[in-house]
Amino acid sequence: MISSNNHLRLDPLTGRWIIVSKERANRPTNFAPSEKAAIAVTGTSCPFCKGASEEAGKGYPSDDSSWQVKVIPNKYPCFSGQDPFVVTHVEPVFIEAPASGIHEVIVLSPNHDKDWASLNNEEVFILMSAIQDRMQEHITQKGLRYSQVIVNQGKNAGASIEHPHAQLISIPFLPRELTDEQGGFARFAGGCLLCTTIDIERRVNYRITLEDDQAVAMCPFWSGVPFESLIIPKQHTQHLWDSTENILFSVGVLIRDTLKVVKAINGNLSYNIVFHSGPHRISGTFHWHVHIYPQLTTQAGLEKGSGLLVNVVPPEQAAQEIKQYYSVKVS
């Protein structure tokens, strides 16, 4: 019998796991409702503002009322529990597994209107330190193989709560996106794919937008959406949690400054941030990095049916606009 609780189902056509989670439909939302919008509307109160939530969690830099970042368990988790990752063949083509793991919410700031683009340097440092600390805690948990941080900012990016927050999931398997990237690193015979990308982009100087001593931001050659950005630490490190404080801070600042300029150019848009760190126990080559996906266009049948992305703003043009805007504002 197919489980009625949170669980995974394997798509035999693509090899991707699908999360089935009825509880997620009960999440509260404080966005203004629109046609066929949120399933559960509970009013305008925010569960992430300071003092609003009594959820046990961990505050950074302090657990008391002075916290700047707070990590709490997700009330509506996609992944929970410690069941071993055992695959069950329900029918010849029906395959499922328990959706075990850890699912946490990282509240970026006690300020309801302060997204990543609005953080100051101290707040960026505290946030990146909190992400590293939670990942270091998760890798000690038995049976977990992969941790990922995501930010869904704005309704069009999939957020249900206005208050800026991230999510940290740790799971007992590798999702398809990560195994695809591992394959990309493995196929590249010239060393590290992303180290080489940095070297080439610095030489041609077409798509790099921001850079400091520790990290580089660019609109990658293979951008699939307008103003897509890739943030890469210059030091080759497979895992985020093994990076130095300076590297983490630089990556966090480049995320902020990239978002700030892209929002200034395109308006107050929705966006997704995705951290890709290597699996907990990795074999082969990986270089941790961060993707930023502004939500400026809508995927239609071509994209959904073929997997082909249509980018209407070439990354060279996007990078030039970001650099021009940044140089005018800084100078």
Buried (B, 14 or more C-beta within 10 A) or exposed (E): EEBEEBBBBBEEEEEEBEBBBEBBEEBBBBBEEEEEEBEEEEEEEBBBBBEEBEBEBBBBEEEEEEBBBBBBEBBBBBBBEEBEBEEEEEEEEEBBBBBBBBBBBBBBBBBBEBBBBBBEEEBBBBBBBBBBBBBBBBBEBEBBBBBBBBBBBBBBBEBBBBBBBBBBBBBBBBBEEBBEBBEEBEEBEEEBBBBEBBEEBEEEEBBBBBBBEBBBBBBBBEBBBBBBBBBBBBBBBBBBBBBEEBBBBBBBBBBBBBBBBBBBBBEEBBBBBBBBBBBBEBEEBBBBBBBBBBBBBEEEEEBEEEEEBEBEBBBBBBBBBBBEBBEEEEE
